[in-house]
């Protein structure tokens, strides 16, 4: 059982990581970091995220069927007051993780590919956003889950290639 200072440190680690990332971060990235460095287990992380959200230290949003977390103003004020309770080596590990993963987190925010099943067909949504403004949004209807997954995987891997190809086609003058 963790004592109160360990609980506080765990919550501050989450706040600090989100502060440093300075982007909405998906649960999977938070889990990857906290579990890889063994700062907390899965169940503790889930509890802390819930408590931090309920106490309004974190903002939780659902964007494109993914839960994302962001530090709130209240969380920033609290972190400013108690950041010194996070050991220096942990801050350095967080800083390194953010440096190594921030561009991927940003890319994940900007490239979207998911699907929903509707009447035994699948509607695939592919999109690219820049500063939350859509550059391209494409909805495709396919008749199998396998096709929907393939389209999503390919879009996530190479959205810029498809976007450029689409634009070239639209802008060509084939008179």
DOLUMLUM-598797 format. One record per atom (N, C-alpha, C): z negated, y, x. Coordinates in nm, 2 decimals. Each point is the difference from the previous one (the first is absolute). Example, Ala and Ser with C-alpha at 12.3 -4.5 7.8 and 13.67 -1.06 7.14 Angstrom:
+--------+--------+--------+
|     up |  north |   east |
+--------+--------+--------+
|  -0.78 |  -0.57 |   1.32 |
|   0.00 |   0.12 |  -0.09 |
|   0.00 |   0.12 |   0.09 |
|   0.07 |   0.11 |  -0.04 |
|   0.00 |   0.11 |   0.09 |
|  -0.08 |   0.11 |  -0.08 |
+--------+--------+--------+
// end
This chain:
+--------+--------+--------+
|     up |  north |   east |
+--------+--------+--------+
|   0.00 |  -0.12 |   0.08 |
|   0.00 |   0.12 |  -0.08 |
|   0.00 |   0.12 |   0.09 |
|   0.09 |   0.10 |  -0.03 |
|   0.01 |   0.12 |   0.07 |
|  -0.11 |   0.10 |  -0.04 |
|  -0.05 |   0.07 |   0.10 |
|  -0.10 |   0.11 |  -0.03 |
|   0.08 |   0.12 |  -0.04 |
|  -0.07 |   0.10 |  -0.04 |
|   0.06 |   0.12 |  -0.06 |
|   0.08 |   0.08 |   0.10 |
|  -0.03 |   0.00 |   0.13 |
|   0.08 |   0.07 |   0.10 |
|   0.13 |  -0.08 |   0.03 |
|  -0.01 |  -0.13 |  -0.01 |
|   0.13 |  -0.08 |   0.02 |
|   0.09 |   0.03 |  -0.12 |
|  -0.06 |   0.00 |  -0.12 |
|   0.08 |   0.03 |  -0.12 |
|   0.07 |   0.14 |   0.01 |
|  -0.08 |   0.10 |   0.04 |
|   0.05 |   0.13 |   0.01 |
|   0.12 |   0.00 |   0.11 |
|  -0.03 |  -0.06 |   0.11 |
|   0.11 |  -0.01 |   0.10 |
|   0.13 |  -0.06 |  -0.05 |
|  -0.02 |  -0.11 |  -0.07 |
|   0.12 |  -0.07 |  -0.06 |
|   0.08 |   0.10 |  -0.09 |
|  -0.07 |   0.07 |  -0.08 |
|   0.07 |   0.09 |  -0.09 |
|   0.06 |   0.12 |   0.08 |
|  -0.07 |   0.05 |   0.10 |
|   0.05 |   0.10 |   0.08 |
|   0.13 |  -0.04 |   0.08 |
|   0.00 |  -0.13 |   0.04 |
|   0.12 |  -0.05 |   0.07 |
|   0.12 |   0.01 |  -0.10 |
|  -0.02 |  -0.04 |  -0.12 |
|   0.11 |   0.01 |  -0.10 |
|   0.05 |   0.15 |  -0.02 |
|  -0.10 |   0.09 |  -0.01 |
|   0.03 |   0.14 |  -0.02 |
|   0.08 |   0.05 |   0.12 |
|  -0.05 |  -0.03 |   0.12 |
|   0.06 |   0.05 |   0.12 |
|   0.14 |  -0.05 |   0.02 |
|   0.02 |  -0.13 |  -0.03 |
|   0.13 |  -0.06 |   0.01 |
|   0.10 |   0.08 |  -0.09 |
|  -0.04 |   0.02 |  -0.13 |
|   0.09 |   0.07 |  -0.09 |
|   0.02 |   0.14 |   0.04 |
|  -0.10 |   0.06 |   0.05 |
|   0.01 |   0.14 |   0.05 |
|   0.10 |   0.01 |   0.11 |
|  -0.01 |  -0.09 |   0.10 |
|   0.09 |   0.00 |   0.11 |
|   0.15 |  -0.03 |  -0.04 |
|   0.01 |  -0.09 |  -0.10 |
|   0.13 |  -0.04 |  -0.04 |
|   0.07 |   0.11 |  -0.07 |
|  -0.07 |   0.08 |  -0.08 |
|   0.04 |   0.12 |  -0.07 |
|   0.12 |  -0.03 |  -0.09 |
|   0.00 |  -0.12 |  -0.06 |
|   0.10 |  -0.04 |  -0.09 |
|  -0.07 |  -0.09 |  -0.10 |
|   0.06 |  -0.02 |  -0.12 |
|  -0.06 |  -0.11 |  -0.09 |
|   0.03 |  -0.13 |   0.07 |
|  -0.10 |  -0.09 |   0.01 |
|   0.00 |  -0.12 |   0.07 |
|  -0.02 |  -0.12 |  -0.09 |
|   0.09 |  -0.10 |   0.01 |
|  -0.01 |  -0.11 |  -0.09 |
|  -0.12 |  -0.09 |   0.04 |
|  -0.05 |  -0.07 |  -0.10 |
|  -0.11 |  -0.09 |   0.03 |
|   0.03 |  -0.10 |   0.11 |
|   0.12 |  -0.05 |   0.01 |
|   0.03 |  -0.09 |   0.11 |
|  -0.02 |   0.05 |   0.14 |
|   0.03 |   0.13 |   0.02 |
|  -0.02 |   0.06 |   0.13 |
|  -0.15 |   0.02 |   0.03 |
|  -0.07 |   0.04 |  -0.10 |
|  -0.15 |   0.01 |   0.02 |
|  -0.06 |  -0.14 |   0.03 |
|   0.04 |  -0.10 |  -0.07 |
|  -0.05 |  -0.13 |   0.02 |
|   0.04 |  -0.05 |   0.14 |
|   0.13 |   0.02 |   0.04 |
|   0.05 |  -0.04 |   0.13 |
|  -0.09 |   0.06 |   0.11 |
|  -0.03 |   0.13 |  -0.01 |
|  -0.08 |   0.06 |   0.10 |
|  -0.14 |  -0.05 |   0.01 |
|  -0.07 |   0.01 |  -0.12 |
|  -0.14 |  -0.03 |   0.00 |
|  -0.03 |  -0.15 |   0.03 |
|   0.09 |  -0.09 |  -0.05 |
|  -0.02 |  -0.14 |   0.03 |
|   0.04 |  -0.04 |   0.14 |
|   0.10 |   0.06 |   0.05 |
|   0.05 |  -0.03 |   0.14 |
|  -0.11 |   0.04 |   0.10 |
|  -0.06 |   0.11 |  -0.02 |
|  -0.11 |   0.05 |   0.09 |
|  -0.14 |  -0.05 |  -0.04 |
|   0.00 |  -0.08 |  -0.11 |
|  -0.12 |  -0.06 |  -0.04 |
|  -0.12 |   0.10 |  -0.03 |
|   0.04 |   0.11 |  -0.06 |
|  -0.09 |   0.10 |  -0.04 |
|  -0.08 |  -0.04 |  -0.13 |
|   0.08 |  -0.07 |  -0.08 |
|  -0.06 |  -0.05 |  -0.13 |
|   0.08 |  -0.11 |  -0.05 |
|  -0.06 |  -0.08 |  -0.09 |
|   0.08 |  -0.11 |  -0.06 |
|   0.07 |   0.05 |  -0.12 |
|   0.09 |  -0.08 |  -0.06 |
|   0.08 |   0.03 |  -0.11 |
|  -0.08 |   0.05 |  -0.12 |
|  -0.11 |  -0.07 |  -0.03 |
|  -0.08 |   0.03 |  -0.12 |
|  -0.08 |   0.13 |   0.02 |
|  -0.05 |   0.02 |   0.12 |
|  -0.07 |   0.13 |   0.03 |
|   0.10 |   0.12 |  -0.01 |
|   0.12 |  -0.02 |   0.05 |
|   0.10 |   0.10 |   0.00 |
|   0.03 |   0.04 |  -0.15 |
|   0.02 |  -0.10 |  -0.08 |
|   0.03 |   0.02 |  -0.14 |
|  -0.11 |   0.08 |  -0.07 |
|  -0.12 |  -0.04 |   0.03 |
|  -0.12 |   0.07 |  -0.06 |
|   0.00 |   0.14 |   0.05 |
|   0.02 |   0.03 |   0.13 |
|  -0.01 |   0.13 |   0.05 |
|   0.11 |   0.09 |  -0.06 |
|   0.12 |  -0.05 |  -0.01 |
|   0.11 |   0.07 |  -0.05 |
|  -0.03 |   0.04 |  -0.15 |
|  -0.05 |  -0.09 |  -0.07 |
|  -0.04 |   0.02 |  -0.14 |
|  -0.11 |   0.11 |  -0.01 |
|  -0.10 |  -0.01 |   0.08 |
|  -0.11 |   0.10 |   0.00 |
|   0.05 |   0.13 |   0.05 |
|   0.08 |   0.01 |   0.10 |
|   0.05 |   0.13 |   0.05 |
|   0.09 |   0.07 |  -0.11 |
|   0.07 |  -0.08 |  -0.07 |
|   0.09 |   0.05 |  -0.10 |
|  -0.08 |   0.05 |  -0.12 |
|  -0.10 |  -0.08 |  -0.04 |
|  -0.09 |   0.04 |  -0.12 |
|  -0.07 |   0.12 |   0.03 |
|  -0.05 |   0.02 |   0.13 |
|  -0.07 |   0.12 |   0.04 |
|   0.09 |   0.12 |   0.04 |
|   0.13 |  -0.02 |  -0.02 |
|   0.10 |   0.10 |   0.02 |
|   0.01 |   0.05 |   0.15 |
|  -0.03 |  -0.10 |   0.09 |
|   0.02 |   0.03 |   0.14 |
|   0.15 |  -0.04 |   0.04 |
|   0.06 |  -0.09 |  -0.08 |
|   0.13 |  -0.04 |   0.01 |
|   0.08 |   0.02 |  -0.13 |
|   0.13 |   0.03 |   0.01 |
|   0.08 |   0.00 |  -0.11 |
|   0.09 |  -0.12 |   0.00 |
|   0.00 |  -0.07 |  -0.11 |
|   0.08 |  -0.12 |  -0.02 |
|   0.12 |   0.02 |  -0.09 |
|   0.12 |  -0.03 |   0.04 |
|   0.11 |   0.02 |  -0.08 |
|   0.09 |  -0.13 |  -0.01 |
|   0.07 |  -0.01 |  -0.10 |
|   0.09 |  -0.11 |  -0.01 |
|   0.15 |   0.06 |   0.01 |
|   0.06 |  -0.03 |   0.11 |
|   0.14 |   0.05 |   0.02 |
|   0.09 |  -0.12 |   0.02 |
|   0.10 |  -0.01 |  -0.09 |
|   0.10 |  -0.11 |   0.01 |
|  -0.07 |  -0.13 |   0.01 |
|  -0.09 |  -0.03 |  -0.09 |
|  -0.07 |  -0.13 |  -0.01 |
|  -0.09 |  -0.03 |   0.12 |
|  -0.03 |   0.10 |   0.08 |
|  -0.09 |  -0.02 |   0.12 |
|  -0.12 |   0.09 |  -0.01 |
|  -0.11 |  -0.05 |   0.03 |
|  -0.12 |   0.08 |   0.00 |
|  -0.01 |   0.07 |   0.13 |
|  -0.02 |   0.13 |   0.00 |
|  -0.01 |   0.08 |   0.12 |
|  -0.13 |   0.08 |   0.00 |
|  -0.06 |   0.03 |   0.12 |
|  -0.12 |   0.07 |   0.01 |
|   0.02 |   0.12 |   0.09 |
|  -0.07 |   0.11 |  -0.04 |
|   0.01 |   0.12 |   0.08 |
|  -0.14 |   0.06 |   0.00 |
|  -0.04 |   0.07 |   0.11 |
|  -0.13 |   0.06 |   0.00 |
|   0.00 |   0.13 |  -0.08 |
|  -0.10 |   0.02 |  -0.08 |
|  -0.01 |   0.12 |  -0.09 |
|  -0.07 |   0.11 |   0.08 |
|   0.00 |   0.12 |  -0.06 |
|  -0.07 |   0.11 |   0.06 |
|  -0.15 |  -0.03 |   0.02 |
|  -0.06 |  -0.06 |  -0.10 |
|  -0.14 |  -0.04 |   0.01 |
|  -0.02 |  -0.10 |   0.12 |
|   0.10 |  -0.09 |   0.01 |
|  -0.01 |  -0.09 |   0.12 |
|   0.02 |   0.07 |   0.13 |
|   0.08 |   0.10 |   0.01 |
|   0.02 |   0.08 |   0.12 |
|  -0.13 |   0.07 |   0.04 |
|  -0.06 |   0.06 |  -0.10 |
|  -0.13 |   0.07 |   0.02 |
|  -0.10 |  -0.10 |   0.06 |
|  -0.01 |  -0.11 |  -0.07 |
|  -0.10 |  -0.10 |   0.05 |
|   0.03 |  -0.05 |   0.14 |
|   0.12 |  -0.03 |   0.02 |
|   0.04 |  -0.04 |   0.14 |
|  -0.03 |   0.10 |   0.10 |
|   0.02 |   0.13 |  -0.03 |
|  -0.03 |   0.11 |   0.10 |
|  -0.15 |   0.00 |   0.03 |
|  -0.08 |  -0.03 |  -0.10 |
|  -0.14 |   0.00 |   0.02 |
|  -0.05 |  -0.12 |   0.08 |
|   0.06 |  -0.12 |  -0.02 |
|  -0.06 |  -0.12 |   0.06 |
|   0.09 |  -0.07 |   0.09 |
|   0.11 |   0.06 |   0.04 |
|   0.10 |  -0.07 |   0.09 |
|  -0.07 |  -0.04 |   0.13 |
|  -0.10 |   0.07 |   0.05 |
|  -0.07 |  -0.03 |   0.12 |
|  -0.07 |  -0.14 |  -0.01 |
|  -0.02 |  -0.05 |  -0.12 |
|  -0.06 |  -0.13 |  -0.01 |
|   0.10 |  -0.12 |   0.03 |
|   0.12 |   0.03 |   0.01 |
|   0.10 |  -0.10 |   0.04 |
|   0.01 |  -0.01 |   0.15 |
|  -0.03 |  -0.12 |   0.06 |
|   0.00 |  -0.01 |   0.15 |
|   0.14 |   0.04 |   0.05 |
|   0.00 |   0.06 |   0.12 |
|   0.12 |   0.05 |   0.07 |
|   0.10 |  -0.11 |   0.01 |
|  -0.03 |  -0.12 |   0.04 |
|   0.09 |  -0.10 |   0.02 |
|   0.07 |  -0.04 |  -0.13 |
|  -0.06 |   0.01 |  -0.11 |
|   0.06 |  -0.03 |  -0.13 |
|   0.10 |   0.11 |  -0.03 |
|  -0.04 |   0.12 |   0.02 |
|   0.09 |   0.11 |  -0.02 |
|   0.13 |  -0.02 |   0.08 |
|  -0.02 |  -0.04 |   0.12 |
|   0.12 |  -0.02 |   0.09 |
|   0.09 |  -0.11 |  -0.05 |
|  -0.06 |  -0.11 |  -0.05 |
|   0.07 |  -0.11 |  -0.06 |
|   0.08 |   0.05 |  -0.12 |
|  -0.06 |   0.08 |  -0.08 |
|   0.06 |   0.05 |  -0.12 |
|   0.12 |   0.09 |   0.04 |
|  -0.03 |   0.09 |   0.09 |
|   0.11 |   0.09 |   0.05 |
|   0.12 |  -0.07 |   0.05 |
|  -0.03 |  -0.11 |   0.08 |
|   0.11 |  -0.08 |   0.05 |
|   0.08 |  -0.07 |  -0.11 |
|  -0.08 |  -0.06 |  -0.10 |
|   0.07 |  -0.06 |  -0.11 |
|   0.09 |   0.09 |  -0.08 |
|  -0.06 |   0.12 |  -0.02 |
|   0.08 |   0.10 |  -0.07 |
|   0.13 |   0.04 |   0.08 |
|  -0.02 |   0.02 |   0.12 |
|   0.12 |   0.04 |   0.09 |
|   0.10 |  -0.11 |  -0.01 |
|  -0.04 |  -0.13 |   0.01 |
|   0.10 |  -0.11 |   0.00 |
|   0.06 |  -0.03 |  -0.14 |
|  -0.07 |   0.04 |  -0.11 |
|   0.04 |  -0.04 |  -0.13 |
|   0.04 |   0.11 |  -0.10 |
|  -0.02 |   0.12 |   0.04 |
|   0.02 |   0.11 |  -0.09 |
|   0.15 |   0.01 |  -0.05 |
|   0.09 |  -0.02 |   0.10 |
|   0.14 |   0.01 |  -0.04 |
|   0.04 |  -0.11 |  -0.10 |
|  -0.05 |  -0.12 |   0.02 |
|   0.02 |  -0.11 |  -0.10 |
|  -0.06 |   0.03 |  -0.14 |
|  -0.12 |   0.06 |   0.00 |
|  -0.06 |   0.03 |  -0.12 |
|   0.09 |   0.11 |  -0.07 |
|   0.04 |   0.10 |   0.07 |
|   0.09 |   0.10 |  -0.06 |
|   0.13 |  -0.06 |  -0.05 |
|   0.06 |  -0.09 |   0.08 |
|   0.12 |  -0.06 |  -0.04 |
|  -0.02 |  -0.08 |  -0.13 |
|  -0.11 |  -0.07 |  -0.01 |
|  -0.03 |  -0.08 |  -0.12 |
|  -0.02 |   0.09 |  -0.12 |
|  -0.05 |   0.12 |   0.02 |
|  -0.01 |   0.09 |  -0.11 |
|   0.14 |   0.05 |  -0.05 |
|   0.09 |   0.01 |   0.09 |
|   0.13 |   0.06 |  -0.02 |
|   0.11 |  -0.09 |  -0.05 |
|  -0.02 |  -0.13 |   0.03 |
|   0.10 |  -0.10 |  -0.04 |
|  -0.06 |  -0.09 |  -0.10 |
|   0.06 |  -0.01 |  -0.11 |
|  -0.06 |  -0.08 |  -0.11 |
|   0.10 |  -0.11 |  -0.05 |
|  -0.05 |  -0.12 |  -0.02 |
|   0.08 |  -0.10 |  -0.06 |
|  -0.09 |  -0.10 |  -0.07 |
|   0.01 |   0.00 |  -0.13 |
|  -0.08 |  -0.10 |  -0.08 |
|   0.08 |  -0.04 |  -0.12 |
|  -0.05 |  -0.09 |  -0.08 |
|   0.07 |  -0.04 |  -0.12 |
|  -0.10 |  -0.04 |  -0.11 |
|   0.05 |   0.00 |  -0.12 |
|  -0.07 |  -0.05 |  -0.11 |
|   0.08 |  -0.10 |  -0.08 |
|  -0.06 |  -0.09 |  -0.07 |
|   0.07 |  -0.10 |  -0.08 |
|   0.01 |   0.06 |  -0.14 |
|   0.11 |  -0.01 |  -0.06 |
|   0.02 |   0.06 |  -0.14 |
|   0.10 |  -0.09 |  -0.07 |
|  -0.04 |  -0.07 |  -0.10 |
|   0.09 |  -0.09 |  -0.08 |
|   0.08 |  -0.09 |   0.08 |
|  -0.07 |  -0.08 |   0.09 |
|   0.06 |  -0.10 |   0.09 |
|   0.10 |   0.06 |   0.09 |
|   0.00 |   0.13 |   0.03 |
|   0.08 |   0.06 |   0.10 |
|  -0.10 |   0.08 |   0.08 |
|   0.05 |   0.05 |   0.12 |
|  -0.08 |   0.07 |   0.09 |
|   0.06 |   0.14 |   0.03 |
|  -0.08 |   0.10 |  -0.02 |
|   0.04 |   0.14 |   0.03 |
|  -0.05 |   0.04 |   0.14 |
|   0.08 |   0.02 |   0.09 |
|  -0.04 |   0.03 |   0.14 |
|   0.02 |   0.15 |   0.01 |
|  -0.11 |   0.06 |   0.06 |
|   0.00 |   0.15 |   0.02 |
|   0.00 |   0.02 |   0.16 |
|   0.10 |   0.06 |   0.05 |
|   0.01 |   0.03 |   0.14 |
|   0.00 |   0.16 |   0.01 |
|  -0.08 |   0.05 |   0.09 |
|   0.00 |   0.15 |   0.01 |
|  -0.04 |   0.04 |   0.15 |
|   0.04 |   0.12 |   0.03 |
|  -0.04 |   0.07 |   0.12 |
|  -0.05 |   0.13 |  -0.04 |
|  -0.12 |   0.04 |   0.05 |
|  -0.06 |   0.13 |  -0.03 |
|  -0.02 |   0.08 |   0.13 |
|   0.01 |   0.13 |  -0.02 |
|  -0.04 |   0.09 |   0.11 |
|  -0.09 |   0.10 |  -0.06 |
|  -0.12 |   0.01 |   0.06 |
|  -0.11 |   0.08 |  -0.06 |
|  -0.02 |  -0.02 |  -0.15 |
|   0.00 |  -0.12 |  -0.04 |
|  -0.01 |  -0.04 |  -0.14 |
|   0.11 |   0.04 |  -0.09 |
|   0.11 |   0.05 |   0.05 |
|   0.12 |   0.03 |  -0.07 |
|   0.10 |  -0.11 |   0.02 |
|   0.06 |  -0.05 |  -0.11 |
|   0.09 |  -0.11 |   0.02 |
|   0.14 |   0.05 |   0.06 |
|   0.04 |  -0.07 |   0.11 |
|   0.13 |   0.02 |   0.06 |
|   0.10 |  -0.09 |  -0.08 |
|  -0.04 |  -0.12 |  -0.02 |
|   0.08 |  -0.09 |  -0.08 |
|  -0.09 |  -0.10 |  -0.08 |
|   0.03 |  -0.02 |  -0.12 |
|  -0.07 |  -0.11 |  -0.08 |
|   0.11 |  -0.08 |  -0.06 |
|  -0.01 |  -0.13 |   0.01 |
|   0.10 |  -0.09 |  -0.05 |
|  -0.07 |  -0.11 |  -0.08 |
|   0.04 |  -0.02 |  -0.12 |
|  -0.05 |  -0.11 |  -0.08 |
|   0.11 |  -0.10 |  -0.03 |
|  -0.03 |  -0.13 |   0.03 |
|   0.10 |  -0.11 |  -0.01 |
|  -0.06 |  -0.11 |  -0.08 |
|   0.08 |  -0.05 |  -0.09 |
|  -0.04 |  -0.12 |  -0.08 |
|   0.06 |  -0.12 |   0.06 |
|  -0.08 |  -0.10 |   0.03 |
|   0.05 |  -0.13 |   0.05 |
|  -0.06 |  -0.11 |  -0.09 |
|   0.06 |  -0.12 |   0.02 |
|  -0.05 |  -0.11 |  -0.09 |
|  -0.09 |  -0.10 |   0.06 |
|  -0.04 |   0.02 |   0.13 |
|  -0.10 |  -0.09 |   0.06 |
|  -0.10 |   0.07 |   0.09 |
|  -0.11 |  -0.06 |   0.00 |
|  -0.11 |   0.05 |   0.09 |
|   0.04 |   0.00 |   0.14 |
|   0.08 |  -0.11 |   0.04 |
|   0.04 |  -0.01 |   0.14 |
|   0.09 |   0.12 |   0.04 |
|   0.09 |   0.04 |  -0.09 |
|   0.09 |   0.11 |   0.03 |
|  -0.09 |   0.13 |   0.00 |
|  -0.09 |   0.02 |  -0.09 |
|  -0.09 |   0.11 |   0.00 |
|  -0.08 |   0.02 |   0.14 |
|  -0.05 |  -0.12 |   0.04 |
|  -0.08 |   0.00 |   0.13 |
|   0.10 |   0.04 |   0.12 |
|   0.12 |  -0.06 |  -0.01 |
|   0.09 |   0.02 |   0.11 |
|   0.04 |   0.15 |   0.01 |
|   0.03 |   0.06 |  -0.11 |
|   0.03 |   0.14 |  -0.01 |
|  -0.11 |   0.09 |   0.05 |
|  -0.12 |  -0.03 |  -0.04 |
|  -0.12 |   0.07 |   0.05 |
|  -0.02 |  -0.01 |   0.15 |
|   0.01 |  -0.12 |   0.05 |
|  -0.02 |  -0.03 |   0.14 |
|   0.11 |   0.08 |   0.08 |
|   0.12 |  -0.01 |  -0.04 |
|   0.11 |   0.07 |   0.07 |
|  -0.01 |   0.15 |   0.00 |
|  -0.04 |   0.05 |  -0.12 |
|  -0.02 |   0.15 |  -0.01 |
|  -0.11 |   0.05 |   0.09 |
|  -0.11 |  -0.08 |   0.00 |
|  -0.11 |   0.05 |   0.09 |
|   0.04 |  -0.01 |   0.14 |
|   0.08 |  -0.09 |   0.04 |
|   0.04 |  -0.02 |   0.14 |
|   0.10 |   0.11 |   0.04 |
|   0.09 |   0.04 |  -0.09 |
|   0.11 |   0.08 |   0.05 |
|   0.04 |   0.11 |  -0.11 |
|  -0.09 |   0.06 |  -0.06 |
|   0.03 |   0.10 |  -0.11 |
|   0.10 |   0.11 |   0.05 |
|  -0.02 |   0.04 |   0.12 |
|   0.08 |   0.11 |   0.05 |
|   0.15 |  -0.04 |   0.01 |
|   0.02 |  -0.12 |   0.04 |
|   0.14 |  -0.05 |   0.02 |
|   0.07 |  -0.01 |  -0.14 |
|  -0.08 |  -0.04 |  -0.10 |
|   0.06 |  -0.01 |  -0.14 |
|   0.02 |   0.14 |  -0.06 |
|  -0.09 |   0.08 |   0.03 |
|   0.01 |   0.14 |  -0.05 |
|   0.13 |   0.07 |   0.06 |
|   0.01 |  -0.01 |   0.13 |
|   0.12 |   0.06 |   0.07 |
|   0.13 |  -0.06 |  -0.05 |
|   0.00 |  -0.13 |  -0.02 |
|   0.12 |  -0.07 |  -0.05 |
|   0.04 |   0.05 |  -0.14 |
|  -0.10 |   0.01 |  -0.08 |
|   0.01 |   0.05 |  -0.14 |
|   0.06 |   0.14 |   0.00 |
|  -0.06 |   0.09 |   0.08 |
|   0.04 |   0.14 |   0.01 |
|   0.15 |   0.01 |   0.05 |
|   0.03 |  -0.08 |   0.11 |
|   0.14 |   0.00 |   0.05 |
|   0.10 |  -0.04 |  -0.11 |
|  -0.04 |  -0.10 |  -0.08 |
|   0.09 |  -0.04 |  -0.11 |
|   0.02 |   0.10 |  -0.10 |
|  -0.11 |   0.07 |  -0.04 |
|   0.00 |   0.10 |  -0.10 |
|   0.08 |   0.13 |   0.04 |
|  -0.01 |   0.02 |   0.13 |
|   0.06 |   0.13 |   0.06 |
|   0.14 |  -0.02 |   0.05 |
|   0.05 |  -0.13 |  -0.01 |
|   0.14 |  -0.02 |   0.05 |
|   0.10 |   0.05 |  -0.10 |
|   0.11 |   0.05 |   0.06 |
|   0.11 |   0.05 |  -0.08 |
|   0.12 |  -0.10 |   0.00 |
|  -0.01 |  -0.10 |  -0.07 |
|   0.11 |  -0.10 |  -0.01 |
|   0.10 |   0.03 |  -0.10 |
|   0.08 |   0.10 |   0.02 |
|   0.10 |   0.05 |  -0.10 |
|   0.12 |  -0.09 |   0.00 |
+--------+--------+--------+
// end
